[in-house]
Amino acid sequence: MRAVAKYGAVASLSSLVLTTFAVAPADGATATTTATASAEFHGTALAAGRAAAAGITFGRCPKAEMLPAPVQCGTVEVPLDYAAPSGRRITLTVSRVRASGKPAERQGALVYNPGGPGASSMDFPLIATRAKWKRIARAYDIVGYSPRGVGRSAPLSCQDPDDFTKAPTLAPSHPSPSYKRERIARAQAYAQGCARNAGPALRHYTSLNNARDLEVLRAALGEQQLTFMGASYGTYFGALYATLFPSHVRRMVFDSAVNPAEHQVWYRNNLDQSLAFESRWGDFRAWVAKHDATYHLGATPEEVSHSYEQVRARLAAEPAGGRVGPGQLHAAFLSAGYYDGVWPPRATALSEYLKGNAKPLIDQAAPKPGQARESENGNAVYTAVMCNDAPWPTDWAVWDRDNSDLARLAPFETWDNAWMNLPCAYWLAPRQQPLDVRTKKGALPPTLILAAERDAATPYEGARELSRRLQGSVLITERDAGTHGIGGGSNDCVNAHLENYLLHGKTPVRRAECAPHPEPDPVSLDRWAAQPKPPLTV
């Protein structure tokens, strides 16, 4: 599930078409698989060679990107199908701010991906002016891009954007049989829309191709080796890149790591994520209860939950502003499971609504008409990549059993996560088998893994599993914290490890721990109105 820019800011067998990876095939592979793998291997090398020769012509960013100077924009061509590199090509958009230091300080380009799948980092170069990134921005060109299918990079769409963002909607924690039938029909229609709109190209929206595109982007930037930072889902195809092209890695940061184990991708990862969100939802309710003097939502987590359910019931009967129903309420409060920075405004919105003031809740939860196309595009890419990457159950009974059982323990997010991924049960494109993410000792330079211990979007076990699979990696843990994406955030200890690694290549011997960043201060509506605002949607 992506919901708030998931693996942002963020949650399952039919006949398989076994894919092919750009590495030497294992013993026993079929002749077809071997031939295709070889073609993709050589196709990636050919595309990278073309990109190195062409480079990227950077200039003023198109108006559609809404990126001010000194950010520059350009494009790079990649094959739609790496097994046929001379066939159809697609264009990826790229953004850059040049390193601000002296020429002798420059260490190359730092490429960033924020996750998704379906998220863009075109605005990432804007961080070059922020205090916590200034030393890094002196040493590196700060580079963002839109992966295949995202934004203006051969955009993918599966549904009319207005239909996708239609509100208000329901979000039952324990759905009825009739509601389940409705959602099955919607999932089937969505899968058919993806197949109809994308046609034969649909099968090529995959994590493996995202990794191959990253190799072409490296070459186009003129870098002999890649310096990359991926967050959330970006850690997964970053790990694929490290597995496929270990000798091309210079430095690599995995921030809030997806569990890369083959049996986890992607059905099991989403179930684990739903369970983790229940714990993080409990963290939020405990914080609100601790500050009952400010919010008056209850002095215990259970009382806060009762207040939330009161609001949900009222919205089901009468949506706020005609646009905010239980579905929009849930989506807004799901972000509290990703980022504790939104805890004060979310608690304020709930409190004010129960006092008769719905405006803060409407402001935070109502769909933004101007974002409909971007939201639908992100969801389309998310769905295509998830469904193409791995086998999923095709029997509804499996989904119903697993999610009904899980919802008894973790009702907050389980079914909404299931509905987001259910199109994969009815997917019409071929499925891949996940690559065994793994490197041998000495094959890869030291890499850095950042993880918050209570992260719900990418549960902590994923970071531990990635650390076991990438020999020589170092795991930095923010203890007793749950923010999703911690690099460059509010923890100075984490940021010191990040900066020391990117600037000097230095890491702790094997692992290190950081104390949690401070919890947010409670803020009343009046104080909140007077403060600079963090993003209300993520």
QUIVENMO-V852789 format. One record per helix or strand of 2 or more residues. SS is the DSSP state (~ for helix, > for strand). FROM is the first residue (numbers start at 1). TO is the last residue. Records with the same first field share a line. If there is no record, write none. Layout:
# QUIVENMO-V852789
SS=FROM-TO / FROM-TO
This chain:
# QUIVENMO-V852789
~=31-54 / 63-65 / 82-84 / 103-105 / 124-129 / 131-139 / 161-164 / 177-204 / 207-220 / 233-244 / 246-248 / 262-264 / 267-290 / 292-295 / 301-317 / 326-338 / 340-354 / 359-365 / 369-389 / 396-409 / 414-426 / 461-469 / 492-504 / 525-530
>=59-60 / 72-79 / 89-97 / 108-113 / 140-146 / 226-231 / 249-255 / 448-452 / 474-478 / 511-514
